[in-house]
Amino acid sequence: MRVITGFAVASVMIMSGAIAPAIAIDVQVARACDALVARAFPPRQPGNPASGSARGGAKDQRDYFNKCVANGGKMDDDTPAKSK
């Protein structure tokens, strides 16, 4: 009985919009930002993306991508911030 009640409460919360919906980004913006990230963070070994980035790490790339999306796919400076 408790499981059914808990499930019912959770269902009502989800259906009522208690959880904020995710906002999708435009495909063109995502492609432009992906290309900018690839240009700003080239792989250490050309042709081998598994070799890691020559500049910065995954967090730097993610931050750069999110900043690009926030700017609508346009970045003033194509070079990323220097990593530590």
C-alpha positions, -999 to +999 in steps of 0.1 A: +000+000+000+028+024+008+045+017-025+013+025-044+007+057-024+043+068-030+041+061-067+008+080-069+023+111-051+054+110-074+032+107-105+011+136-095+042+158-088+056+149-122+023+155-141+017+188-123+050+202-136+069+202-103+100+193-123+112+220-147+113+209-183+146+209-201+150+235-229+163+221-261+189+241-280+187+247-318+205+221-340+224+248-359+237+264-327+248+230-314+266+222-346+283+256-347+294+252-311+306+217-316+328+229-345+341+258-324+350+234-296+368+211-320+388+240-334+396+255-300+405+221-284+424+201-310+435+165-300+471+159-289+476+134-317+459+144-349+432+120-360+430+103-326+403+120-304+410+094-276+445+109-271+430+138-252+430+176-258+461+196-264+445+225-245+425+220-214+404+191-202+368+180-204+355+206-180+371+234-201+355+220-232+321+218-215+324+253-202+334+266-236+305+248-253+280+261-227+293+297-232+290+293-270+254+281-266+246+310-243+260+333-270+238+318-297+267+299-315+290+329-318+322+333-299+342+365-300+374+348-291+381+314-307+408+306-282+397+291-249+408+304-215+442+291-203+439+260-181+458+257-149 
